[in-house]
Every structure is written in C-alpha cells, then in structure tokens.
C-alpha cells in the first residue's frame, strides 16, 4: 500500500523518575498497558499498522523477562528502545509513499475504527497534523465516563512523505514544544470522538469529570465497547 500507519507510544523513554527502570514499575505499567491500550489496539477493525512502545535504555532485559511470562503480543505490536523502534519503522515503511504516525499513551484508547480512518483519510495539501479534539474522559477509579473536548490534545497524527522520514526529517512542535502547540501546526481536525483519556490509580492526571457531564452507566458500557475488547 502507498500509506503506512504507525502508532508510537513513549512507554518509559521520557522522564526523570528512576522507578521507571525498575522491575516493579515496569511490571505494573505493562499490566496497565495490557488491560487498556492493548485491548484497544486489538479492537481495531484494521490491523494494518505497526505499534512501537519505546523503552528507555537499560531496561530491555527486564521487559523481556516480564513479557516472557505473559501471553505473546501480536507481532505488529513491539517493545523496543528508541533506536530499535526507529529501525522497525524504517523497515515497515519501505516501498510506501506516505507515513502517518499517531501518538498514543500506554494507558489510553483509540476508537475501533481509528486506524481505518487514517488509511481512508484524504488530507488537504500542506496538512502536517491530524488532531483529535473530541473524545471521552474515563475515570476508572470512580467508574465515570464523560464526553471530552480539548482544543490541542495529546491525541494527534503527524503526516510524512516516507522519503522525508527516511532522510531524517521530523515534525517539531512549535512554541514550547508541548502537546498544546500541535494546534499551531497546519492541521485538520477529526470530528468524531476518537479517543478515551483514562484516569486510573497509577497515573498522575489531575483531570476531573464534572458531575453534570457524567454519562449514565448504560451509555458507558456501550461507548467503551467501541474502544476496547472485553475479553
């Protein structure tokens, strides 16, 4: 195909917390990934993608030991260092013309049709980023789900010409270089609710769901059924 889709997850390659290199931290976070994001990736109606989970140096052996005790991951979903992930992407996109790199955290969810949407979408010339402003906020601690909007969220996709990517070009966020600056790039906004931002006991999110925004319990299950497997 002329277009390749990559889902890029920074697992523990950023941050200063030394715990992120320990067996206990890694085992817990891999468990969260399996319980949330992996179930979303498996739910995708199109499995025509590569997902790379980027690891900090010095913890690959620990991760491999943890994964060896668990159900094997699908072959197109792989942990590796930043260098290994770069190599895998470069191999994956050989022969294609376009590359779409979607950013996702290891505890969040994409709508089941999201990968297929990326394959089908026809952006305007000059568009650099596709931005998902509309989604859901799921508080798993209190069992609450609400519709959510962010004008410049962490859920976005960069568009590359394959040859540019292979030549080393990378899109850089302007301004302060945070997710809040992605909206300053030449962009288009997806109108559907394509993500679930998850609050759980092990993350540091300060997001709170306002009581009037909480969806009824029967709606919660229906919404989530479009974002993740339940087995």
C-alpha positions as CSV (number, residue, x, y, z in Angstrom):
1,X,0.0,0.0,0.0
2,X,1.1,3.6,-0.5
3,X,0.3,4.6,3.1
4,X,1.6,3.1,6.3
5,X,0.2,3.8,9.8
6,X,2.4,3.6,12.9
7,X,1.2,4.1,16.4
8,X,4.0,5.5,18.5
9,X,3.9,5.1,22.3
10,X,6.5,6.6,24.6
11,X,6.5,3.9,27.3
12,X,9.2,5.0,29.7
13,X,11.8,6.7,27.5
14,X,11.0,10.2,28.9
15,X,11.1,11.4,32.5
16,X,13.4,11.5,35.4
17,X,11.7,9.1,37.8
18,X,14.2,6.4,38.5
19,X,11.4,4.0,39.3
20,X,10.6,3.7,35.6
21,X,13.6,1.5,35.2
22,X,12.7,-0.9,38.0
23,X,11.1,-4.3,37.6
24,X,8.1,-3.4,39.9
25,X,7.3,-0.2,37.9
26,X,7.7,-1.9,34.5
27,X,5.6,-4.9,35.5
28,X,2.8,-2.6,36.8
29,X,2.8,-0.4,33.7
30,X,2.9,-3.3,31.3
31,X,-0.1,-4.7,33.2
32,X,-1.9,-1.4,32.7
33,X,-1.0,-1.4,29.0
34,X,-2.3,-4.9,28.6
35,X,-5.6,-4.1,30.4
36,X,-6.3,-0.9,28.5
37,X,-4.3,0.1,25.4
38,X,-3.5,-3.4,24.1
39,X,-7.2,-4.2,24.2
40,X,-7.9,-1.1,22.1
41,X,-5.2,-2.0,19.6
42,X,-6.6,-5.5,19.3
43,X,-10.1,-4.0,18.8
44,X,-9.0,-2.0,15.7
45,X,-11.1,-3.0,12.6
46,X,-7.9,-2.7,10.6
47,X,-4.8,-4.4,11.9
48,X,-2.8,-2.8,9.1
49,X,-0.5,-0.9,11.4
50,X,2.7,-1.1,13.4
51,X,2.7,-0.1,17.1
52,X,6.1,0.6,18.8
53,X,6.4,1.1,22.5
54,X,9.6,3.0,23.2
55,X,11.8,1.9,26.1
56,X,14.5,3.8,28.0
57,X,18.0,2.3,27.7
58,X,18.9,-0.2,30.4
59,X,15.6,-1.9,30.9
60,X,15.1,-4.1,27.9
61,X,16.2,-7.3,29.7
62,X,13.7,-6.7,32.5
63,X,10.9,-6.1,30.0
64,X,11.7,-9.2,28.0
65,X,11.6,-11.3,31.2
66,X,8.2,-9.8,32.1
67,X,6.8,-10.4,28.7
68,X,8.2,-14.0,28.6
69,X,5.7,-14.9,31.4
70,X,2.7,-13.4,29.6
71,X,0.6,-14.1,26.5
72,X,2.7,-13.2,23.5
73,X,2.0,-9.8,21.9
74,X,0.8,-9.6,18.3
75,X,3.8,-9.4,16.0
76,X,2.9,-5.8,14.9
77,X,2.9,-4.6,18.5
78,X,6.5,-4.4,19.8
79,X,8.5,-3.0,22.7
80,X,12.0,-1.7,22.0
81,X,14.4,1.1,22.6
82,X,14.1,4.3,20.6
83,X,16.8,3.1,18.2
84,X,15.1,-0.3,17.7
85,X,11.8,1.4,17.2
86,X,13.3,3.7,14.6
87,X,14.7,0.7,12.7
88,X,11.4,-1.2,12.8
89,X,9.5,1.8,11.5
90,X,12.1,2.3,8.7
91,X,11.8,-1.3,7.7
92,X,8.0,-1.2,7.9
93,X,7.6,1.8,5.6
94,X,9.9,0.6,2.8
95,X,8.1,0.9,-0.6
96,X,5.3,3.2,0.7
97,X,4.8,6.8,-0.2
98,X,3.1,8.2,2.9
99,X,3.6,7.6,6.6
100,X,1.1,8.5,9.3
101,X,2.5,8.4,12.9
102,X,-0.3,8.5,15.5
103,X,0.7,9.4,19.1
104,X,-0.8,7.4,22.0
105,X,-0.1,6.9,25.7
106,X,0.2,3.4,27.0
107,X,-3.0,3.7,29.1
108,X,-5.3,5.4,26.7
109,X,-7.7,4.1,23.9
110,X,-8.4,4.8,20.3
111,X,-11.8,4.2,18.7
112,X,-12.0,0.8,17.0
113,X,-12.1,2.5,13.5
114,X,-9.3,4.9,14.1
115,X,-6.6,3.0,12.1
116,X,-9.0,2.5,9.2
117,X,-9.9,6.2,9.4
118,X,-6.2,7.1,8.9
119,X,-5.9,4.7,5.9
120,X,-9.0,6.3,4.3
121,X,-8.5,9.9,5.1
122,X,-7.5,12.4,2.3
123,X,-6.0,15.5,3.8
124,X,-5.6,18.8,2.1
125,X,-2.2,19.6,0.6
126,X,0.2,21.1,3.2
127,X,-1.6,19.5,6.2
128,X,1.0,18.4,8.8
129,X,-1.1,17.1,11.7
130,X,-4.5,15.4,12.2
131,X,-5.9,16.4,15.6
132,X,-8.5,14.6,17.6
133,X,-10.1,17.3,19.7
134,X,-13.2,15.2,20.6
135,X,-13.2,12.2,22.8
136,X,-14.0,10.9,26.2
137,X,-12.6,11.1,29.7
138,X,-12.9,7.8,31.7
139,X,-12.3,7.9,35.5
140,X,-11.8,4.2,36.3
141,X,-11.3,5.0,40.0
142,X,-14.9,6.3,40.4
143,X,-16.4,4.5,37.4
144,X,-17.4,7.6,35.5
145,X,-17.3,8.4,31.8
146,X,-17.9,11.8,30.1
147,X,-17.6,13.3,26.7
148,X,-14.5,15.5,26.5
149,X,-13.0,18.2,24.3
150,X,-9.5,19.6,24.2
151,X,-8.5,22.3,21.7
152,X,-5.0,20.9,21.4
153,X,-4.8,17.4,23.0
154,X,-2.1,14.7,23.1
155,X,-4.1,12.7,20.5
156,X,-2.7,13.7,17.1
157,X,-1.1,12.2,14.0
158,X,1.8,13.5,12.0
159,X,1.9,13.1,8.2
160,X,5.1,12.4,6.4
161,X,6.4,11.6,3.0
162,X,8.2,8.3,3.5
163,X,11.4,9.5,1.8
164,X,11.5,12.6,4.1
165,X,11.2,10.4,7.1
166,X,13.9,8.1,5.9
167,X,16.1,11.1,5.2
168,X,15.8,12.1,8.9
169,X,13.1,14.8,8.8
170,X,10.8,15.0,11.8
171,X,7.9,17.3,12.5
172,X,8.7,19.5,15.5
173,X,6.0,21.1,17.7
174,X,6.3,24.9,17.6
175,X,6.4,27.3,20.6
176,X,7.1,25.5,23.9
177,X,7.1,22.2,22.0
178,X,4.2,20.7,24.1
179,X,1.0,19.0,23.0
180,X,-0.7,22.3,23.4
181,X,1.2,23.6,20.4
182,X,0.1,20.9,17.9
183,X,-2.8,23.1,17.0
184,X,-0.3,25.7,15.8
185,X,0.8,23.4,13.0
186,X,-1.0,23.3,9.7
187,X,-3.7,20.8,10.8
188,X,-7.1,19.3,10.2
189,X,-9.5,18.3,13.0
190,X,-11.2,14.9,13.1
191,X,-14.8,15.5,14.0
192,X,-15.5,12.0,15.6
193,X,-14.9,11.1,19.2
194,X,-11.8,9.0,18.6
195,X,-10.1,8.7,22.0
196,X,-10.6,7.8,25.6
197,X,-8.3,9.5,28.0
198,X,-8.1,7.2,31.1
199,X,-7.7,8.2,34.7
200,X,-6.5,5.4,37.0
201,X,-4.8,4.9,40.3
202,X,-1.3,4.8,38.9
203,X,-1.3,7.9,36.8
204,X,-0.9,11.5,37.9
205,X,-3.7,13.0,35.8
206,X,-5.4,16.0,37.5
207,X,-8.3,15.8,35.2
208,X,-11.7,15.6,36.9
209,X,-15.1,14.9,35.4
210,X,-17.7,17.4,36.3
211,X,-20.8,15.8,37.8
212,X,-23.2,17.2,35.1
213,X,-21.1,15.7,32.4
214,X,-21.2,12.1,33.6
215,X,-22.8,9.7,31.2
216,X,-25.3,7.1,32.6
217,X,-24.0,3.7,33.3
218,X,-25.8,2.0,30.4
219,X,-24.1,4.5,28.0
220,X,-20.7,3.9,29.5
221,X,-20.6,0.2,28.5
222,X,-21.8,1.0,25.0
223,X,-19.2,3.7,24.4
224,X,-16.3,1.6,25.7
225,X,-17.4,-1.4,23.6
226,X,-16.3,0.6,20.6
227,X,-12.8,1.3,22.1
228,X,-11.6,-2.0,23.6
229,X,-12.2,-5.7,23.7
230,X,-13.9,-7.2,26.7
231,X,-12.1,-10.5,26.7
